[in-house]
């Protein structure tokens, strides 16, 4: 799993679970967003997360 934290405190996670997915967790620990599908390519997953507001780079 790779993750990063945006300047607003939201944590973004990129993980593999039957395909690549992303999850956004607010600073209070609640999940506030996630991918609605699995991606076969990690780069497609990251691109989708960026379209949904991710500004940091997962590592």
VEXFITI-866263 format. One record per residue: x, y, z of N, C-alpha, C in turn. Coordinates in Angstrom, 3 decimals, always signed. Layout:
<nodes>
nc1->X | nc2->Y | nc3->Z | cac1->X | cac2->Y | cac3->Z | cc1->X | cc2->Y | cc3->Z
...
</nodes>
This chain:
<nodes>
nc1->+0.838 | nc2->-1.168 | nc3->+0.000 | cac1->+0.000 | cac2->+0.000 | cac3->+0.000 | cc1->+0.890 | cc2->+1.240 | cc3->+0.000
nc1->+0.478 | nc2->+2.225 | nc3->-0.761 | cac1->+1.163 | cac2->+3.510 | cac3->-0.793 | cc1->+0.207 | cc2->+4.558 | cc3->-0.265
nc1->+0.741 | nc2->+5.594 | nc3->+0.361 | cac1->-0.128 | cac2->+6.637 | cac3->+0.877 | cc1->+0.587 | cc2->+7.978 | cc3->+0.868
nc1->-0.212 | nc2->+9.035 | nc3->+1.022 | cac1->+0.313 | cac2->+10.383 | cac3->+1.157 | cc1->-0.738 | cc2->+11.218 | cc3->+1.881
nc1->-0.334 | nc2->+12.363 | nc3->+2.395 | cac1->-1.245 | cac2->+13.247 | cac3->+3.116 | cc1->-1.251 | cc2->+14.608 | cc3->+2.447
nc1->-2.451 | nc2->+15.092 | nc3->+2.101 | cac1->-2.614 | cac2->+16.412 | cac3->+1.502 | cc1->-2.434 | cc2->+17.495 | cc3->+2.562
nc1->-2.260 | nc2->+18.717 | nc3->+2.119 | cac1->-2.056 | cac2->+19.838 | cac3->+3.038 | cc1->-3.261 | cc2->+20.062 | cc3->+3.955
nc1->-4.458 | nc2->+19.614 | nc3->+3.552 | cac1->-5.642 | cac2->+19.774 | cac3->+4.401 | cc1->-5.760 | cc2->+18.663 | cc3->+5.441
nc1->-4.825 | nc2->+17.724 | nc3->+5.448 | cac1->-4.813 | cac2->+16.645 | cac3->+6.429 | cc1->-5.442 | cc2->+15.349 | cc3->+5.963
nc1->-6.072 | nc2->+15.352 | nc3->+4.779 | cac1->-6.667 | cac2->+14.118 | cac3->+4.256 | cc1->-5.575 | cc2->+13.143 | cc3->+3.827
nc1->-5.766 | nc2->+11.872 | nc3->+4.171 | cac1->-4.813 | cac2->+10.821 | cac3->+3.807 | cc1->-5.377 | cc2->+10.053 | cc3->+2.616
nc1->-4.547 | nc2->+9.859 | nc3->+1.610 | cac1->-4.910 | cac2->+9.096 | cac3->+0.414 | cc1->-4.117 | cc2->+7.805 | cc3->+0.413
nc1->-4.799 | nc2->+6.688 | nc3->+0.177 | cac1->-4.148 | cac2->+5.386 | cac3->+0.122 | cc1->-4.424 | cc2->+4.739 | cc3->-1.230
nc1->-3.397 | nc2->+4.184 | nc3->-1.821 | cac1->-3.492 | cac2->+3.417 | cac3->-3.061 | cc1->-3.141 | cc2->+1.978 | cc3->-2.689
nc1->-4.052 | nc2->+1.052 | nc3->-2.957 | cac1->-3.818 | cac2->-0.327 | cac3->-2.538 | cc1->-4.352 | cc2->-1.300 | cc3->-3.582
nc1->-3.887 | nc2->-2.543 | nc3->-3.498 | cac1->-4.286 | cac2->-3.569 | cac3->-4.442 | cc1->-5.195 | cc2->-4.570 | cc3->-3.739
nc1->-6.434 | nc2->-4.642 | nc3->-4.218 | cac1->-7.412 | cac2->-5.598 | cac3->-3.695 | cc1->-8.240 | cc2->-6.073 | cc3->-4.876
nc1->-7.793 | nc2->-7.148 | nc3->-5.518 | cac1->-8.398 | cac2->-7.602 | cac3->-6.784 | cc1->-8.388 | cc2->-6.481 | cc3->-7.815
nc1->-7.313 | nc2->-5.742 | nc3->-7.878 | cac1->-7.153 | cac2->-4.583 | cac3->-8.754 | cc1->-6.780 | cc2->-3.380 | cc3->-7.898
nc1->-6.312 | nc2->-2.321 | nc3->-8.535 | cac1->-5.867 | cac2->-1.125 | cac3->-7.811 | cc1->-7.044 | cc2->-0.247 | cc3->-7.433
nc1->-7.057 | nc2->+0.210 | nc3->-6.186 | cac1->-8.118 | cac2->+1.066 | cac3->-5.659 | cc1->-7.511 | cc2->+2.207 | cc3->-4.850
nc1->-8.296 | nc2->+3.257 | nc3->-4.618 | cac1->-7.859 | cac2->+4.345 | cac3->-3.752 | cc1->-8.908 | cc2->+4.595 | cc3->-2.678
nc1->-8.447 | nc2->+5.193 | nc3->-1.563 | cac1->-9.329 | cac2->+5.536 | cac3->-0.451 | cc1->-8.846 | cc2->+6.867 | cc3->+0.133
nc1->-9.798 | nc2->+7.750 | nc3->+0.458 | cac1->-9.483 | cac2->+9.042 | cac3->+1.062 | cc1->-10.046 | cc2->+9.062 | cc3->+2.478
nc1->-9.176 | nc2->+9.355 | nc3->+3.458 | cac1->-9.573 | cac2->+9.387 | cac3->+4.854 | cc1->-9.349 | cc2->+10.788 | cc3->+5.401
nc1->-10.389 | nc2->+11.366 | nc3->+6.008 | cac1->-10.282 | cac2->+12.705 | cac3->+6.598 | cc1->-9.408 | cc2->+12.655 | cc3->+7.850
nc1->-8.990 | nc2->+13.824 | nc3->+8.313 | cac1->-8.110 | cac2->+13.882 | cac3->+9.475 | cc1->-8.782 | cc2->+13.342 | cc3->+10.741
nc1->-10.113 | nc2->+13.238 | nc3->+10.758 | cac1->-10.806 | cac2->+12.668 | cac3->+11.914 | cc1->-10.915 | cc2->+11.145 | cc3->+11.834
nc1->-10.338 | nc2->+10.544 | nc3->+10.777 | cac1->-10.304 | cac2->+9.095 | cac3->+10.634 | cc1->-11.444 | cc2->+8.493 | cc3->+9.834
nc1->-12.382 | nc2->+9.309 | nc3->+9.397 | cac1->-13.516 | cac2->+8.790 | cac3->+8.621 | cc1->-13.173 | cc2->+8.716 | cc3->+7.138
nc1->-13.583 | nc2->+7.634 | nc3->+6.509 | cac1->-13.391 | cac2->+7.488 | cac3->+5.067 | cc1->-14.405 | cc2->+8.392 | cc3->+4.377
nc1->-13.915 | nc2->+9.312 | nc3->+3.561 | cac1->-14.786 | cac2->+10.281 | cac3->+2.896 | cc1->-14.838 | cc2->+10.083 | cc3->+1.386
nc1->-14.092 | nc2->+9.133 | nc3->+0.870 | cac1->-14.130 | cac2->+8.839 | cac3->-0.555 | cc1->-13.363 | cc2->+7.576 | cc3->-0.870
nc1->-13.775 | nc2->+6.922 | nc3->-1.961 | cac1->-13.061 | cac2->+5.723 | cac3->-2.395 | cc1->-13.402 | cc2->+5.457 | cc3->-3.849
nc1->-12.549 | nc2->+4.682 | nc3->-4.497 | cac1->-12.800 | cac2->+4.346 | cac3->-5.893 | cc1->-14.026 | cc2->+3.436 | cc3->-5.972
nc1->-14.778 | nc2->+3.608 | nc3->-7.038 | cac1->-15.979 | cac2->+2.790 | cac3->-7.219 | cc1->-15.704 | cc2->+1.542 | cc3->-8.032
nc1->-14.476 | nc2->+1.426 | nc3->-8.524 | cac1->-14.094 | cac2->+0.259 | cac3->-9.299 | cc1->-12.621 | cc2->-0.025 | cc3->-9.076
nc1->-12.209 | nc2->-1.221 | nc3->-9.447 | cac1->-10.797 | cac2->-1.599 | cac3->-9.389 | cc1->-10.177 | cc2->-1.342 | cc3->-10.751
nc1->-8.925 | nc2->-0.906 | nc3->-10.743 | cac1->-8.198 | cac2->-0.608 | cac3->-11.978 | cc1->-7.095 | cc2->-1.639 | cc3->-12.180
nc1->-6.915 | nc2->-2.059 | nc3->-13.416 | cac1->-5.864 | cac2->-3.046 | cac3->-13.692 | cc1->-4.480 | cc2->-2.405 | cc3->-13.658
nc1->-4.400 | nc2->-1.104 | nc3->-13.928 | cac1->-3.125 | cac2->-0.376 | cac3->-13.896 | cc1->-3.103 | cc2->+0.595 | cc3->-12.723
nc1->-2.029 | nc2->+0.566 | nc3->-11.963 | cac1->-1.891 | cac2->+1.473 | cac3->-10.825 | cc1->-1.939 | cc2->+2.928 | cc3->-11.273
nc1->-1.355 | nc2->+3.230 | nc3->-12.418 | cac1->-1.337 | cac2->+4.616 | cac3->-12.900 | cc1->-2.749 | cc2->+5.119 | cc3->-13.213
nc1->-3.623 | nc2->+4.243 | nc3->-13.706 | cac1->-5.015 | cac2->+4.638 | cac3->-13.955 | cc1->-5.725 | cc2->+4.941 | cc3->-12.632
nc1->-5.437 | nc2->+4.179 | nc3->-11.617 | cac1->-6.014 | cac2->+4.398 | cac3->-10.300 | cc1->-5.565 | cc2->+5.749 | cc3->-9.740
nc1->-4.278 | nc2->+6.048 | nc3->-9.844 | cac1->-3.745 | cac2->+7.319 | cac3->-9.353 | cc1->-4.348 | cc2->+8.483 | cc3->-10.134
nc1->-4.484 | nc2->+8.335 | nc3->-11.447 | cac1->-5.105 | cac2->+9.382 | cac3->-12.260 | cc1->-6.537 | cc2->+9.644 | cc3->-11.814
nc1->-7.287 | nc2->+8.586 | nc3->-11.500 | cac1->-8.661 | cac2->+8.753 | cac3->-11.039 | cc1->-8.698 | cc2->+9.445 | cc3->-9.675
nc1->-7.791 | nc2->+9.086 | nc3->-8.787 | cac1->-7.733 | cac2->+9.738 | cac3->-7.474 | cc1->-7.433 | cc2->+11.225 | cc3->-7.632
nc1->-6.551 | nc2->+11.571 | nc3->-8.556 | cac1->-6.241 | cac2->+12.981 | cac3->-8.808 | cc1->-7.455 | cc2->+13.725 | cc3->-9.341
nc1->-8.239 | nc2->+13.075 | nc3->-10.190 | cac1->-9.472 | cac2->+13.707 | cac3->-10.688 | cc1->-10.478 | cc2->+13.904 | cc3->-9.566
nc1->-10.331 | nc2->+13.146 | nc3->-8.493 | cac1->-11.231 | cac2->+13.258 | cac3->-7.354 | cc1->-10.643 | cc2->+14.083 | cc3->-6.211
nc1->-9.558 | nc2->+14.789 | nc3->-6.478 | cac1->-9.041 | cac2->+15.754 | cac3->-5.507 | cc1->-7.684 | cc2->+15.496 | cc3->-4.892
nc1->-7.048 | nc2->+14.369 | nc3->-5.180 | cac1->-5.745 | cac2->+14.083 | cac3->-4.593 | cc1->-4.698 | cc2->+15.028 | cc3->-5.175
nc1->-3.964 | nc2->+15.713 | nc3->-4.272 | cac1->-2.919 | cac2->+16.639 | cac3->-4.718 | cc1->-1.521 | cc2->+16.190 | cc3->-4.308
nc1->-1.425 | nc2->+15.201 | nc3->-3.438 | cac1->-0.128 | cac2->+14.698 | cac3->-2.996 | cc1->+0.300 | cc2->+13.514 | cc3->-3.866
nc1->+1.528 | nc2->+13.056 | nc3->-3.668 | cac1->+2.054 | cac2->+11.929 | cac3->-4.452 | cc1->+2.265 | cc2->+10.732 | cc3->-3.536
nc1->+1.521 | nc2->+9.645 | nc3->-3.774 | cac1->+1.659 | cac2->+8.452 | cac3->-2.926 | cc1->+3.035 | cc2->+7.801 | cc3->-3.065
nc1->+3.552 | nc2->+7.297 | nc3->-1.954 | cac1->+4.850 | cac2->+6.603 | cac3->-1.940 | cc1->+4.754 | cc2->+5.346 | cc3->-1.139
</nodes>
